Amino acid sequence: MGAFGWIDEQAEVRRRAGLVRVLRPRPADSPLLDLASNDYLGLARHPEVTEGAARAARTWGGGSTGSRLVTGTTELHGELERELADFCGVEAALVFSSGYAANLAAVTALAPHGSLIVSDAGNHASLIDGCRLARGTTQVVAHAEPDAVRKALGTHDGPAVAVSDAVFSVDGDAAPLAELAAVCREYGAGLVVDDAHGLGVLGDGGRGTPYAAGLAGADDVVVTATLSKSLGSQGGAVLGSARVIGHLVNAARTFIFDTGLAPAAAGAALSALRLLRRQPERAARARAVAGELYDRLTAAGLTAVRPDAAVVSVRAPSPEGAVRWAAECRAAGVAVGCFRPPSVPDGISRLRLTARADLSGEQLERAVRVIGETRP
Ligand code: PMP
């Protein structure tokens, strides 16, 4: 058995449940029609974006060489932070090596000892882990229910924050941000919003979900984002007031003790951001493709969640059914995401499709035909 013998027991339980995860390296010239990635605007392989990465690597090196407070902040990081903040209509931004690290930073640094964190039951794992690491006490509340947040905040005396995805990663539904912000204001609480799936898709020209909800620049709202979805790069960001960003620089452990974002990732994200500013119609196109995908799926008799952004979620009958369905789609040339427990709560299994701005009507038709024909 040895020290790690218990791993085999866990693996056996997973194997019997048909829930073993496997890595499938993707060739550069994959023939699959991609409805699985988060490259919502089709920018990850855009020549301006890849050139932005290459130029940054040539200028600044393959890595940032140190933590942000030592040698890991290049002028390129500063430029990216200024342009991101300006685009999203906030005072300041801070970039991280991932969206995951950005979420850990925002939640832990804004929830000190004695504070209350009110967390939506559908939040992403990185927000959940932020709550687990924070010194404050977490109360999980019903999904997308501002009244549940009000009730939780009403029980607490002292600093408090509500924490929510802006667009939920599995079902693609948007949080009621304006209502949440109003409830938080009633109680003097902060609001941390994870806009990983909204930046680049929602709001004027892709300025994000908080922007669309009229919350951009509010000093009691803090936004987190990823550079790895719409912006086709890698990394994360926190956006907010200069006061909050200054606090994170001094207090957020995933900022202080992590090596700075790689220059190539910063360069790619900056090029993608500039491209999006020049071509704001890409955001509207991603939303339109999502709507068209949803219409085609429901016309084919499939049960899908009406998308608020670029994620379209299709109900699967069971975890095993979802796994088999996704495998059959892949065998028929269409890559789709597959979510089942433990990634999502029991009783919820989904195919997760992403609507990219660069998908054609013919590609959508093919994808829906394959998904319909392979349904369990
Ligand atoms: N938040 C949400 C809602 C996400 O879906 C993800 C990525 N899956 C993250 C945060 C983490 O971002 P990153 O991949 O940049 O670490």
Boltz pocket constraint, residues with backbone or C-beta under 6 A from the ligand:
constraints:
  - pocket:
      binder: B
      contacts: [[A, 98], [A, 99], [A, 100], [A, 101], [A, 103], [A, 124], [A, 126], [A, 165], [A, 167], [A, 168], [A, 169], [A, 194], [A, 196], [A, 197], [A, 225], [A, 226], [A, 227], [A, 228], [A, 234], [A, 235], [A, 236]]
      max_distance: 6.0
